[in-house]
Structure formats: C-alpha cells, structure tokens
Amino acid sequence: MPDAPLPDTVATAQSTPDTPQPYAELGMAEDEYARVRQILGRRPTSAELAIYSVMWSEHCSYKSSKKHLRQFGEKAPASDALLVGMGENAGVVDVGGGRAVTFKIESHNHPSYVEPHQGAATGVGGIVRDILTMGARPVAVMDALRFGPLDAPDTRRVLPGVVSGISFYGNCLGLPNIGGEIGFGAGYAGNPLVNALCVGVMRHEDIKLAQAPGPGNKVVLFGATTGPDGIGGASVLASATFDDESHAKRPSVQVGDPFMEKLLIECSLELFAADLVVGIQDLGAAGVSCATTELAAGGTGGMRIELDRVPLRDPRLTPEEILMSESQERMMAIVEPAKLDAFLATCRKWNILAGVIGEVTDVTPEEAERGGRLVMTWHGETVVDMPPRTASDEGPVYDRPYARPADQDGLQADTPDRLERPKTDDDLREQLLRVLAAPGVCDSSWVTQQYDRYVMGNTVLATPHDGGMIRVADDTDTGIALATDGNGRYTRLDPYTGTQAAYAEAYRNVAATGARPLAVTNCLNFGSPEDPGVMWQFAESTRGLADACQALGTPVTGGNVSFYNQTGDTAINPTPVIGVLGVIDDVHNRLTSALPADSDGARIVLLGRTAEEFGGSVWAEVVHGHLGGLPPAVDLAAEAALGELLADAAEAGLLAAAHDLSDGGLGVAVAESALRGGVGATLHVTDAFTALFSESGARAVVVVRPEQEAAFAALCERHGVPAAEIGTVGGSALTVTHPEGGFSVSLEDLRTAYESTLPAVLGAE
C-alpha cells in the first residue's frame, strides 16, 4: 500500500497561501471562502475547510432561514411549561409530576431519494439520537411522508424502500411508531419528503446540554467506528439543488445499524443515571466537525483533539474525511478525569467502543473574544487551529431577496367556483367514494402495518386515530399526544394561511384525542432559497406559524428547515409539516375516532361552522384535477375554543368518539369513523355537496354518550362553539339524507374504496 499523503498542516497553510482549494465543490460561495481566510488570517487547511464547509452548509447553519426563524423566539408566547427552547438538540417541556418530554422533527429527504431504505432508516436513527442527547429515553417515533403520484414508476421504487427503512430501524430499536401522515403529488416525484419525529421522556433533573465545560475534562467518542459512508452528506445532499446526478452520490448516504443504536441508547442512559457525563452531543450532520465545534462553543471555547485517536473502519481516511464523515450511531461526551474509568467500564459493559480523543482546554481572553480555540492534530501535526464559535454560531446569515411569485395572483383568481358540482345523488355517492379512495386520504395500513405500534407497552392511541398517545411512565396515568400535519396544496395557494391551517389541523388532532396542546415542532420543506418566489413562500409561511403559535399559546421548541427540495427548476409545493404535542392528565379519558358499535342511536354532532370552501380541497383535486383559489380561512380563536371544548368534554366523560374534519371534509371523516368502529351512521344535511366536501377549519364530528346530550350542549354554549346534531350511529351503511333526497353506501363498499388503493398499486402483501 502506498504511503498516505502528508496532511495539509497549519504550517503548510501559512507558507502556501495561494494553493488552490476546492471550496466550490464543497458547497461554499466565494465570499464565504474569503471570510474563512479573514477569520483565520491565512488560507484554511484542508481539514479546516472541511469543517467550515459542512458547518456553514444550509442544512447545518440555517444561513438562509435564520432571519425568518428568529420570530419564533420574538413572538414566542409565555409558557410555564417550556424548560428548554430553541437552540439545543431538541426542545423540552414540563408535563407535570417532575417529568418532562422532549420532541423534535427533522428531514432526510434527499438521502431517501438516492437510497430510500438507508436514507429513511438513518433519518430515524438521527432524530432518536437528538432526543437521547437531551438526557431522555426515546419512547415513540412518527413520520410524515410525501411521494410523487402513486402510480409513477419511481414512487414504486422509493415508497417501499422508505417504509422498509423506517420500519426496520424503528422496529429493531423497539420504539412504537404511533402516527404521522402520507401524501402524494406530482411535485414530489424525484424529491420525496421523509420527515421523522421522535419523543422522549425524562425527569427534570436529567436534562443534558451540548456543552464542554471544565478545562482538563476529557473528550470521549463512543459508539460505532468512523467510516467513509455519509461523507459530506449535510452539504452534498441536503444543501444543494437536486439533479439527475444525485444517484451518483450514494456514498453521501449514511448506513444505519439499529442494533448498535439500541446498545448506544441503553449505554448512554446508564451513563447519564450515574452522573458520568457533563456534556453530550450526538454525531449527526457534519459528524465530528459539528460535535467538536458545538461542544467547544457551548463550554469554555477551548478543545484539543487528536484525530488519529478516532477509531476508524477504514484506516485510509484523511483528516478532512474523518471530520466530514456522517457515520451513524456515534456520540461525543465530556467526562471528568476522575469519572473516566467508570465511563469506559460502562461502555465495555454494553459492548460499546469508546476512547478519549482529546480534552477541554482553557482559552485566553483574546482567544475567547475571537470565538475560542479548537486545535486538532494528526500524527503530531496541527491540521486545525480555529475559533469554534465562528463555525458553530457565527456562520453567514443571508437576507435572501424574496418576491411574490408572478403566477400567484392568477392561481388565486382561478377559484373552484367554475368547477362542475355533482348534479344527482348518484354523483354525490360516486364522488364521495372517489375522494375516500384518493391517495393521501385512503387507508394507509399498507404502510403502517409494517410498523410496531405497541412495543414498550405504553401506547394508548396510534394510527389510524387523529393523534398518537403515549403514557409517559408505568407509574402514572399522565399521557402525551402527538400529531403531525401539512398541506402543500393550501400552502401553495397562500403560504401564510396554509401554514396556519397545517398548524391548526395538528392542534385539532391533538385536541380530538382529549389532550391539551402544549408545544410545537416543525419541519419546513421548501424549494431553493435562491429563488425569490420560494423565499417569499418561506417568509410568509414562517410568519404565519409564528403568529398562530403566539395566538394559541404554544411555543415553537425547535425543528428543521429543508431547502433545495426541487428537481431542476421545479420546486415542490411548499410543505411545512407541523408537529403539535399535548398533555392529558389521565389516559383513560382519551377519545378515539371510531364510532361506538355498542351505542346504537347515539347522537352525532358537528362542531364548528361550515362554509363553501373548496380551494385546495381534495374534491377539487381528485374530481377535477384543479388547484386554485384560496385555502379555507383559519379562525384561531375558533380553533382554541374547539380544543378547550374537546379536552373538557373528554375529561367529563361526555363523548364516545371524536374526529377532526380536514382532508375530504365531513364525508371522509364520518366514513373513516364508521369503518374504524364497524358500524354505520345516518346523516341529515341541508346542502349535501357543501356539507360532505367542504374543508372549512375549526371543525370536528363527535358522538355524544347517551344521556349526556344536555350536559354537552351546555358545554358547547359555554365555550362558544357552534354545535349541530346531524345524525345517529347505527346500521351497516353510511346514509346521507337532504331535502331533495339522499343516498346510501354500504360499509362493504366504503371499505373497498378506502382500503384497496395502496395494495392495488404496491401489492397486496
């Protein structure tokens, strides 16, 4: 084997200032490279260039979105529950009884197109480690997925691979997958969205932070070895425009080992319980570059690392490759010297490789003012000498130009009023079945049956109900509910209102379980930030979410921005996915979305107001292939009142079922509830078309327990929520009557329409 090339040392960089460097290939702009030279007072070494390129990438630095994300903090509502907000690996909220919950959602979009199984699997692994790093035990996962048209050839490649990756990693970890969503659309062909959420539970005193305090403390790398997989994944795949050459970037996709991650979880929790860690960071995007710079910046500002002590799977890796590798299942801890032996012994117990690769150092006042000092050596030669805060906290911040897209006015002017509406009851029946069978509305069991929903034994609600619910511990009845929602059609028509509608739907889904919404996480999926039209969408979307969270009192605890979701010049519909977390004092009071089969004659009540709102609706898309007009109006005060009503009614035991109204409207909601309960229903409406297909917000359909009708009516009046009795439970069909007639659909026909779509295309198995 030939000798390895000599490393590019700091001394070499000082003596060869004009050496060409591949900064553009690493995703850096010319002015960014010039700024690095200014910070260092010389050209960077190859290792330093690697650190800055990944840490200043769009994925890691949020350089195009920071300006807009700041309003989540500026407009944050006061919250006694918020323990850790934005800026750490995940937000933390108090759920009572000395316990706290941490949750976050992130994207793994581009890797999941290049290599669907591993891209999705490592997306799950990464978000689980974010939760673990906060000191919590991960207790559940969810996912929000978007694919191209269901019958497109590439969807049949990507979707099964993504689902197998999610199920493989989550099932092997023993984490229940309690919910999420799936959608389809032409814009996601070639650019699927794979957004993974994880939630963990801890005691207040267990919270851990990404910091490296205490000069002399040891820097320990533990977990899997470092290999060539995932090199530059953050900058290569997630921070640039996607194109036809992306399939050649398979080496940038990480390879996951869930069995190693399971050992890492148990080992880390034992280390935390024994108080053997003073700072912790997982190695996700940007790998060692991220962990070292962020830990150093969060502590004294000083750290010395010996890169040749990093355990490698491939001894040929260069310093810059070690720094850019995103090999999975790795953590970095800051450990006091007196506790090092106990730390290493715990790692050996769990068969986890661990080794000291450096130590925390003190810095002079001058070094602190410059952003600290991070020194890395390779076989005795200094290859990095830089201020870590300039990489982790002081990267470029762009004020990207943005402008309302030229086609936006025309899109909104093309209202669905011109679309032909059903003329007969047969038309109504046929169109209801078509909407119910639409990809994105239809039964998703083909996907969700591959996930374990009940492992660990604390799952209270899961797919297909409105939200997932987990009991937080064996010794309490307190539970948390979670839901994720997004609607790219609405957001394309009006990013401000569409984002608020996604938030409102997730808020409503949590409330429909009987929980009280408490906090928000988000994954903001958009096209290229270099497109002024996309940046306008992003600016309006973030403004809408910040305003909505402020109005409803749910702080944003963290999240993720995913830009460059486009193929060539074609961007996806803007798709902010909003996750809402709520708390329920007693999980025995939970509500399901299934009509109660043992309550024949129970009253069905529609909550909220229904208007003729079909812009961006499933009916317009499925029946007419139309997208235009404005999305349904969002009334945040009405959403808050509905949420309070549902939580109070659940606590008082007044309801037998609840289901929010969203995609498809009332017709879809009642059909789903009927199928989940195995019992029919009869509805009495006035304007059957509007009643069945409108997607007006702030609405839910509930079943009132017999003899509780008066109490529930009084509660509705107290909360100011409109309530109309529209039918009863019973029979073996969904029957709809109106002044001019009516129609009936058997449960068997409903089930055939609802359950056959995905198996017909993807296979029955």
C-alpha positions in Angstrom: 0.0 0.0 0.0 1.5 3.4 -0.9 2.2 5.9 1.8 -0.7 8.1 2.8 -0.4 11.7 1.5 1.0 14.2 4.0 -1.7 16.2 5.8 -2.2 19.8 5.0 -0.9 21.3 8.2 -1.4 24.8 9.6 2.3 25.5 9.0 1.9 24.4 5.4 -1.2 26.7 5.0 0.8 29.6 6.3 3.6 29.0 3.9 1.5 28.3 0.8 -1.2 31.0 0.8 -2.0 30.7 -2.9 -2.7 26.9 -3.0 -6.0 26.4 -4.9 -8.7 24.8 -2.7 -11.9 23.1 -3.7 -14.2 25.3 -1.7 -16.9 25.5 -4.5 -17.0 21.7 -4.8 -17.7 21.6 -1.1 -20.7 24.0 -1.5 -19.0 27.2 -0.3 -19.5 30.5 -2.1 -16.5 32.6 -3.0 -17.3 35.3 -0.4 -17.8 32.6 2.3 -14.3 31.2 1.5 -12.9 34.7 1.6 -14.5 35.2 5.1 -12.8 32.0 6.3 -9.5 33.3 5.2 -10.2 36.6 7.0 -11.2 34.7 10.2 -8.0 32.6 10.2 -5.7 35.2 8.8 -4.5 32.7 6.2 -5.9 30.1 3.9 -7.6 27.2 5.7 -6.1 23.8 5.8 -8.0 21.0 4.1 -9.3 19.9 7.5 -10.4 23.4 8.4 -12.1 23.9 5.0 -13.9 20.7 5.6 -15.2 21.9 9.0 -16.4 25.3 7.6 -17.9 23.8 4.5 -20.2 21.4 6.5 -20.9 23.8 9.4 -21.8 26.7 7.1 -23.9 24.5 4.8 -27.6 25.3 4.5 -28.5 22.2 6.4 -26.4 23.0 9.4 -26.2 26.8 9.6 -29.7 27.8 8.6 -28.0 30.7 6.8 -31.0 31.5 4.5 -33.6 30.9 7.1 -32.2 32.4 10.4 -33.6 35.9 9.6 -37.1 34.4 9.5 -36.8 31.8 12.2 -35.9 34.4 14.8 -39.6 35.4 15.0 -40.4 32.1 16.6 -38.4 33.4 19.6 -39.5 37.1 19.2 -43.2 36.1 19.1 -43.0 33.2 21.5 -45.9 33.1 23.9 -45.2 32.9 27.6 -45.1 29.3 28.7 -44.5 27.9 32.2 -44.1 24.5 30.6 -41.1 25.3 28.4 -37.9 24.1 30.0 -35.6 24.1 27.0 -36.3 26.1 23.9 -34.8 26.5 20.5 -31.0 26.3 20.1 -30.4 22.8 21.7 -30.8 19.4 20.0 -34.5 19.4 20.9 -37.0 21.3 23.0 -38.1 20.2 26.4 -41.5 20.8 28.1 -42.8 20.1 31.6 -45.7 17.6 31.7 -46.1 17.5 35.5 -45.1 15.2 38.3 -41.5 16.1 37.9 -41.4 14.7 34.4 -40.5 16.4 31.1 -40.9 15.5 27.5 -38.5 16.3 24.6 -39.6 16.1 21.0 -38.4 17.2 17.5 -38.9 16.5 13.8 -36.3 16.6 11.1 -35.9 15.8 7.4 -34.0 13.2 5.5 -35.4 14.0 2.1 -32.6 13.9 -0.5 -30.9 10.8 1.0 -34.2 9.0 0.9 -34.5 9.5 -2.8 -30.9 8.5 -3.5 -31.0 5.3 -1.3 -34.6 5.0 0.1 -34.0 2.3 2.7 -30.9 3.7 4.3 -31.9 7.3 3.8 -35.1 6.8 5.7 -33.5 4.4 8.3 -30.8 6.8 9.2 -33.3 9.7 9.4 -35.0 7.7 12.2 -31.7 7.0 13.8 -30.6 10.6 13.7 -33.7 12.1 15.3 -33.7 9.4 18.0 -30.1 10.4 19.0 -31.2 14.0 19.1 -33.7 13.0 21.8 -31.3 10.8 23.6 -28.7 13.6 23.7 -31.1 15.7 25.8 -31.0 13.0 28.5 -34.3 11.4 27.7 -35.3 7.9 26.9 -36.8 7.8 23.4 -40.4 6.4 23.7 -42.0 6.8 20.3 -41.5 7.9 16.7 -43.7 9.3 14.0 -43.2 10.1 10.3 -44.6 12.5 7.7 -44.1 11.3 4.2 -44.7 12.7 0.7 -44.2 10.9 -2.6 -44.8 11.5 -6.3 -48.0 10.2 -7.9 -48.8 6.8 -6.6 -48.8 5.1 -10.0 -45.5 6.7 -11.0 -42.7 4.1 -11.6 -40.3 5.9 -9.3 -42.8 6.1 -6.5 -42.9 2.3 -6.6 -39.1 2.3 -6.0 -38.9 5.0 -3.4 -42.0 4.4 -1.2 -41.4 0.7 -0.3 -37.8 1.5 0.4 -38.6 4.4 2.6 -41.2 2.4 4.5 -38.9 -0.6 4.9 -36.1 1.7 6.2 -38.4 3.3 8.8 -39.9 0.0 9.9 -36.5 -1.7 10.0 -34.8 0.9 12.2 -37.7 1.7 14.5 -38.8 -1.9 15.0 -35.2 -3.0 15.7 -34.9 -0.2 18.3 -38.1 -1.3 19.9 -39.8 2.1 19.5 -43.5 2.3 18.7 -44.4 4.2 15.6 -47.6 5.9 16.7 -48.7 8.1 13.8 -47.9 10.5 11.1 -49.2 11.1 7.6 -48.6 10.2 4.0 -49.3 12.3 0.9 -48.8 12.2 -2.9 -48.4 14.8 -5.6 -46.6 15.4 -8.9 -44.2 17.9 -7.3 -42.7 15.2 -5.0 -41.7 13.0 -7.9 -37.9 12.9 -7.7 -38.0 14.7 -4.4 -39.8 12.7 -1.7 -40.2 14.2 1.8 -39.2 12.0 4.7 -39.7 13.8 8.0 -39.1 11.8 11.2 -40.2 12.8 14.7 -39.1 11.3 18.0 -40.3 12.0 21.5 -38.6 11.1 24.8 -39.4 11.2 28.5 -37.1 12.2 31.4 -37.1 13.7 34.8 -36.4 17.5 35.1 -33.0 16.8 36.7 -32.0 14.5 33.8 -31.8 17.3 31.1 -28.4 17.3 29.3 -27.0 20.1 27.2 -24.4 20.3 24.3 -21.6 21.9 26.1 -17.9 21.3 27.1 -17.2 22.9 30.5 -14.2 22.4 32.6 -10.6 22.6 31.3 -9.0 19.3 31.7 -12.2 17.3 31.1 -11.8 14.5 28.6 -13.5 14.4 25.2 -14.7 10.8 24.6 -16.0 9.5 21.3 -18.2 6.4 21.8 -20.4 4.2 19.6 -19.7 3.0 16.1 -16.4 3.4 14.3 -16.0 6.2 11.7 -16.1 5.1 8.1 -16.3 6.6 4.6 -20.2 6.4 4.4 -22.0 9.7 4.7 -19.0 11.9 3.9 -20.3 15.4 3.4 -24.0 14.3 3.5 -25.1 17.5 5.0 -23.6 19.7 2.3 -23.6 17.3 -0.6 -27.2 16.1 -0.4 -29.2 18.5 1.7 -27.7 21.9 0.8 -27.8 22.0 -2.9 -30.2 21.7 -5.8 -31.1 18.1 -6.6 -30.4 17.0 -10.1 -30.0 13.9 -12.3 -26.5 13.3 -11.0 -27.8 12.7 -7.4 -27.9 8.9 -7.9 -24.1 9.1 -8.1 -24.0 10.5 -4.6 -24.8 7.2 -2.8 -21.6 7.4 -0.8 -23.1 10.5 0.9 -25.9 8.4 2.3 -25.2 7.1 5.7 -25.6 3.4 6.6 -27.5 2.6 9.8 -27.2 -0.1 12.4 -30.2 -0.1 14.7 -28.8 -2.8 16.9 -25.7 -0.7 17.6 -28.0 2.3 18.3 -30.1 0.3 20.8 -26.9 -0.5 22.7 -25.9 3.1 22.5 -29.2 4.2 23.9 -29.0 1.9 26.9 -25.4 2.7 27.5 -26.0 6.4 27.3 -28.9 6.3 29.7 -26.8 4.3 32.2 -24.0 6.9 31.9 -26.5 9.7 32.5 -28.0 8.0 35.5 -24.6 7.5 37.1 -23.8 11.2 36.5 -20.7 10.3 34.4 -21.3 13.0 31.7 -21.0 16.8 32.0 -21.7 17.5 28.3 -23.1 15.4 25.4 -23.6 15.7 21.7 -24.6 13.2 19.0 -22.7 12.9 15.8 -25.3 13.6 13.1 -25.0 16.0 10.3 -21.4 17.2 10.0 -20.1 14.4 12.3 -17.0 15.2 14.3 -17.0 18.7 12.9 -20.3 19.5 14.4 -19.8 17.7 17.7 -16.4 19.3 18.5 -17.3 22.9 17.4 -20.7 23.0 19.1 -19.4 21.4 22.3 -16.4 23.7 22.5 -18.5 26.8 21.7 -21.0 25.8 24.4 -18.4 25.5 27.0 -15.1 27.2 27.7 -14.5 27.7 24.0 -11.3 25.6 24.0 -10.7 22.0 22.9 -7.8 19.9 21.7 -8.5 16.8 19.6 -6.1 14.1 18.3 -7.8 12.9 15.1 -5.6 9.9 14.8 -7.2 8.6 18.0 -10.6 8.4 16.3 -11.5 4.7 15.8 -11.8 4.1 12.0 -13.4 1.5 9.9 -11.1 2.5 7.0 -7.5 3.4 8.0 -7.0 5.3 4.8 -9.4 8.1 5.8 -7.7 11.5 5.8 -8.3 14.2 8.5 -10.8 16.0 6.4 -12.7 12.8 5.6 -12.8 11.9 9.3 -14.2 15.4 10.0 -16.9 15.2 7.3 -18.0 11.6 7.8 -21.5 11.2 9.0 -21.2 7.6 10.0 -24.1 6.7 12.3 -24.5 5.6 15.9 -21.8 7.8 17.4 -21.8 10.2 20.4 -19.3 12.5 21.9 -19.2 13.1 25.7 -17.3 15.4 28.0 -16.2 13.5 31.0 -14.4 14.5 34.2 -11.0 12.7 34.6 -12.0 11.2 37.9 -15.0 9.6 36.3 -13.3 8.4 33.1 -12.7 4.8 34.3 -16.3 4.4 35.3 -17.4 5.8 32.0 -15.3 3.4 30.0 -16.3 0.5 32.1 -20.0 1.2 31.4 -19.3 1.3 27.7 -17.5 -2.0 27.9 -20.5 -3.5 29.7 -22.7 -2.6 26.7 -20.0 -3.6 24.2 -19.7 0.0 23.0 -16.3 1.1 21.7 -15.1 4.2 23.5 -11.9 6.2 23.6 -10.5 9.5 24.6 -9.7 11.7 21.6 -9.0 15.0 23.3 -9.6 17.3 26.2 -11.3 20.6 27.0 -8.8 23.5 27.2 -8.9 26.9 28.7 -8.6 30.0 26.5 -7.1 33.4 26.9 -9.3 36.5 26.9 -8.0 37.3 23.4 -8.9 33.8 22.2 -12.3 33.9 23.8 -13.0 37.2 22.1 -12.2 35.6 18.7 -14.6 32.7 19.4 -12.4 30.3 21.4 -9.7 27.9 20.1 -10.1 24.5 18.6 -6.9 22.6 17.9 -6.7 19.3 16.1 -3.7 17.2 15.4 -3.0 14.3 13.0 0.1 12.2 14.0 1.6 15.1 15.9 1.0 17.7 13.2 -1.5 20.5 13.7 -4.2 20.4 11.0 -6.8 22.6 12.7 -6.4 25.8 14.7 -9.5 27.8 14.6 -12.2 29.6 16.7 -15.0 27.1 17.1 -17.8 29.6 17.5 -17.1 31.0 14.1 -18.1 27.6 12.7 -21.0 26.8 15.0 -22.6 30.1 15.9 -21.2 32.8 13.6 -21.7 31.5 10.2 -23.1 33.5 7.3 -26.6 34.9 7.6 -28.3 35.8 4.3 -31.1 38.2 3.7 -32.3 36.5 0.6 -34.4 38.6 -1.7 -38.0 37.5 -1.9 -40.9 38.4 -4.1 -44.5 37.2 -4.6 -44.4 34.7 -7.5 -45.6 36.0 -10.8 -48.3 33.3 -11.1 -49.6 33.7 -7.5 -52.4 36.2 -8.4 -53.6 34.1 -11.3 -53.5 30.9 -9.2 -55.7 32.5 -6.5 -58.0 34.0 -9.1 -58.7 30.6 -10.6 -61.3 29.7 -8.0 -63.1 26.4 -7.8 -66.4 28.2 -8.3 -66.2 27.3 -12.0 -66.0 23.6 -11.3 -69.0 21.4 -12.1 -70.6 20.1 -8.9 -72.5 16.8 -8.6 -76.0 17.0 -10.0 -77.6 13.9 -8.6 -77.4 11.7 -5.6 -75.6 9.1 -7.7 -73.0 11.8 -8.5 -72.6 12.6 -4.8 -72.2 8.9 -3.9 -69.7 8.3 -6.7 -67.6 11.4 -5.8 -67.6 10.5 -2.1 -66.1 7.1 -2.9 -63.5 8.7 -5.3 -62.4 11.1 -2.6 -62.3 8.4 0.0 -60.1 6.3 -2.3 -57.7 9.1 -3.2 -54.0 8.5 -2.4 -53.3 10.6 0.7 -56.9 10.1 2.0 -57.3 6.4 1.7 -56.3 3.8 4.3 -52.6 3.8 4.9 -52.4 0.4 6.5 -50.2 -0.9 3.7 -47.6 1.4 5.3 -48.4 1.4 8.9 -48.9 -2.3 9.4 -45.1 -2.6 8.8 -44.5 -0.5 12.0 -44.8 -1.8 15.5 -47.3 0.5 17.3 -47.4 -1.1 20.7 -43.9 -2.2 21.7 -42.9 -0.9 25.1 -46.5 -1.3 26.3 -47.4 2.4 26.9 -49.1 3.2 23.6 -52.6 4.4 24.3 -53.6 5.6 20.8 -51.9 5.1 17.4 -52.6 5.2 13.7 -55.3 5.4 12.4 -56.7 7.7 15.1 -56.3 11.5 15.0 -53.2 11.6 17.2 -50.8 9.1 18.8 -50.8 8.9 22.6 -48.2 7.5 25.0 -48.5 7.1 28.7 -45.3 8.8 30.0 -44.4 6.1 32.6 -45.7 3.0 34.2 -46.4 4.7 37.5 -48.7 7.5 36.2 -51.8 8.0 34.1 -50.4 11.1 32.5 -50.1 10.9 28.8 -48.8 12.9 25.8 -50.5 13.1 22.4 -48.8 14.0 19.2 -49.9 14.8 15.7 -48.1 16.0 12.5 -49.9 17.7 9.6 -49.0 19.6 6.4 -50.9 20.5 3.3 -48.8 21.6 0.3 -51.9 22.5 -1.7 -53.1 25.0 0.8 -49.6 26.4 1.3 -49.1 26.8 -2.5 -52.3 28.9 -2.7 -51.5 31.0 0.3 -48.3 30.2 2.4 -49.4 32.3 5.4 -52.9 30.8 5.7 -51.8 27.4 4.5 -49.2 27.1 7.2 -51.6 28.2 9.9 -54.1 25.6 8.5 -51.5 22.9 8.9 -50.8 24.0 12.5 -54.5 24.3 13.2 -55.1 20.7 11.9 -52.3 19.3 14.1 -53.6 21.3 17.1 -57.1 20.0 16.4 -55.9 16.4 16.0 -54.3 16.5 19.4 -57.4 18.1 20.9 -59.5 15.4 19.4 -57.7 12.8 21.5 -58.7 14.7 24.6 -55.3 16.2 25.2 -54.5 19.9 25.6 -52.0 21.2 23.0 -48.8 22.5 24.7 -45.9 23.0 22.3 -44.8 22.8 18.6 -42.0 21.5 16.5 -41.8 21.9 12.7 -40.1 20.7 9.6 -40.2 23.3 6.9 -39.8 21.8 3.4 -39.3 24.2 0.5 -37.5 24.6 -2.8 -34.3 26.6 -3.4 -33.8 29.7 -1.2 -32.0 31.3 -4.2 -35.4 31.6 -5.9 -37.2 34.8 -4.7 -40.5 33.2 -5.1 -39.6 30.3 -2.8 -38.2 32.7 -0.3 -41.5 34.6 -0.4 -43.3 31.4 0.4 -40.9 30.7 3.2 -41.2 34.2 4.7 -45.0 34.0 4.6 -45.0 30.5 6.0 -42.8 31.3 9.0 -44.7 34.5 9.7 -48.0 32.5 9.6 -46.7 29.8 12.0 -45.2 32.3 14.4 -48.4 34.3 14.6 -50.5 31.2 15.1 -48.3 29.8 17.9 -48.4 33.2 19.6 -52.2 33.4 19.3 -52.8 29.9 20.7 -50.0 29.9 23.3 -47.9 27.0 22.0 -44.2 27.9 21.7 -42.0 26.5 18.9 -39.4 24.4 20.7 -37.3 23.6 17.7 -37.4 22.0 14.3 -35.7 21.8 11.0 -35.5 23.7 7.7 -35.1 21.7 4.5 -34.4 23.8 1.4 -33.5 22.8 -2.2 -36.4 20.4 -2.4 -36.7 20.6 -6.1 -35.6 18.7 -9.2 -34.0 21.1 -11.7 -36.1 24.2 -11.7 -39.3 22.6 -10.4 -39.8 23.1 -6.7 -42.2 21.1 -4.5 -45.3 22.7 -3.2 -44.1 24.5 0.0 -44.8 21.8 2.6 -44.3 22.9 6.2 -45.0 19.9 8.4 -46.1 21.0 11.9 -45.9 18.7 14.9 -48.0 19.5 18.0 -47.6 17.9 21.4 -50.3 17.9 24.0 -50.8 16.6 27.6 -53.7 14.6 29.0 -53.9 14.1 32.8 -55.5 10.7 32.6 -55.1 8.5 29.5 -58.3 6.6 30.5 -60.2 9.7 29.3 -58.7 9.5 25.7 -61.0 9.8 22.7 -60.8 7.6 19.7 -62.1 8.4 16.2 -64.1 5.1 15.9 -67.9 5.2 16.0 -69.0 3.2 19.0 -70.5 -0.1 17.8 -72.3 -0.6 21.2 -74.1 2.8 21.1 -76.9 2.3 18.5 -78.8 5.6 18.2 -76.1 7.7 19.8 -76.2 11.3 18.5 -73.6 12.6 16.0 -72.8 16.3 16.5 -70.9 18.5 14.1 -68.9 21.2 15.9 -67.9 24.4 14.1 -69.1 26.4 11.1 -69.2 25.1 7.6 -68.8 27.4 4.6 -68.3 26.9 0.9 -64.5 26.4 1.0 -63.1 24.3 -1.8 -59.8 26.0 -2.7 -57.1 23.4 -2.5 -59.6 20.7 -1.5 -59.3 17.0 -2.1 -62.6 17.2 -4.0 -61.3 19.8 -6.4 -58.1 17.9 -7.0 -59.5 14.4 -7.3 -62.7 15.1 -9.3 -61.4 17.9 -11.4 -57.6 17.9 -11.2 -57.8 21.5 -10.0 -55.7 23.7 -7.8 -56.7 27.3 -7.4 -58.4 29.9 -5.3 -57.8 30.4 -1.7 -57.5 27.8 1.1 -60.1 27.6 3.8 -59.9 30.6 6.2 -58.2 30.0 9.5 -60.0 31.2 12.7 -57.5 30.7 15.5 -59.9 31.8 18.2 -62.4 29.2 17.0 -59.6 26.5 17.0 -58.7 27.4 20.6 -62.4 27.2 21.7 -62.8 23.9 19.9 -59.7 22.5 21.5 -60.8 23.5 25.0 -64.2 22.1 24.4 -62.9 18.7 23.3 -60.5 18.4 26.2 -63.1 19.4 28.8 -65.7 17.0 27.3 -63.2 14.2 27.3 -62.3 14.8 30.9 -66.0 14.9 31.9 -66.7 11.7 30.0 -69.3 13.2 27.7 -68.1 11.8 24.4 -67.9 8.3 22.9 -65.8 9.4 19.9 -64.3 12.5 18.2 -62.7 13.0 14.8 -61.4 16.2 13.3 -62.5 17.4 9.9 -59.7 18.0 7.4 -58.9 16.5 4.0 -62.0 15.5 2.2 -64.4 17.1 4.8 -67.3 15.6 6.7 -68.0 12.8 4.2 -64.5 11.3 4.7 -64.5 11.9 8.4 -67.7 10.0 9.1 -66.8 7.2 6.7 -63.5 6.7 8.4 -65.1 6.7 11.8 -67.7 4.2 10.6 -65.1 1.9 9.2 -63.0 2.1 12.3 -65.9 1.3 14.5 -67.5 -1.3 12.2 -70.9 0.4 12.4 -72.9 2.7 10.1 -74.4 6.1 10.5 -77.2 8.2 9.2 -76.6 11.9 8.4 -79.2 14.6 7.8 -77.8 17.7 6.0 -79.2 20.6 4.0 -76.7 21.4 1.2 -75.3 17.9 0.7 -72.4 18.9 -1.5 -71.1 21.6 0.8 -71.8 19.5 3.9 -69.9 16.5 2.6 -66.9 18.0 0.8 -66.1 21.5 2.3 -62.8 21.7 4.1 -63.6 24.5 6.5 -61.4 24.5 9.5 -62.1 24.5 13.3 -64.5 21.6 12.9 -64.9 18.2 14.4 -67.5 15.5 14.5 -68.3 13.8 17.8 -70.5 11.1 19.2 -72.2 12.1 22.4 -72.7 9.5 25.1 -76.4 8.7 25.7 -78.0 10.8 28.4 -75.1 13.3 28.2 -76.7 15.4 25.4 -77.8 18.2 27.6 -74.5 18.5 29.5 -72.6 18.5 26.2 -74.8 21.2 24.7 -74.3 23.3 27.8 -70.5 22.9 27.5 -70.6 23.9 23.8 -72.5 27.0 24.7 -70.1 27.9 27.5 -67.2 27.6 25.0 -69.0 29.4 22.2 -68.6 26.5 19.8 -71.5 26.0 17.3 -72.9 22.5 17.6 -75.5 20.9 15.3 -76.9 17.4 15.7 -76.6 15.9 12.3 -77.3 12.2 12.7 -77.1 9.0 14.6 -74.9 5.9 14.9 -76.2 2.6 13.7 -76.8 0.2 10.8 -74.5 -1.2 8.3 -74.2 1.7 5.8 -73.5 5.4 5.6 -76.7 7.0 4.7 -77.0 10.7 3.8 -80.3 12.5 3.5 -81.1 16.0 2.4 -84.3 17.9 1.4 -84.1 16.7 -2.2 -83.3 13.1 -1.5 -80.3 11.1 -0.4 -78.1 8.1 -0.9 -76.6 5.2 1.0 -73.3 3.4 0.8 -72.7 0.1 2.5 -69.8 -0.3 4.8 -68.6 -3.0 2.5 -68.4 -0.5 -0.4 -66.8 2.1 1.8 -64.2 -0.4 2.9 -63.4 -1.5 -0.7 -62.9 2.1 -1.8 -60.9 3.1 1.3 -58.7 0.1 1.6 -57.9 -1.0 -1.9 -55.9 1.9 -3.3 -52.4 1.3 -2.0 -52.5 -2.5 -2.2 -53.7 -2.3 -5.8 -50.6 -0.4 -6.8 -48.0 -1.5 -4.3 -49.1 -5.1 -3.9 -51.4 -6.8 -1.5 -48.7 -8.2 0.8 
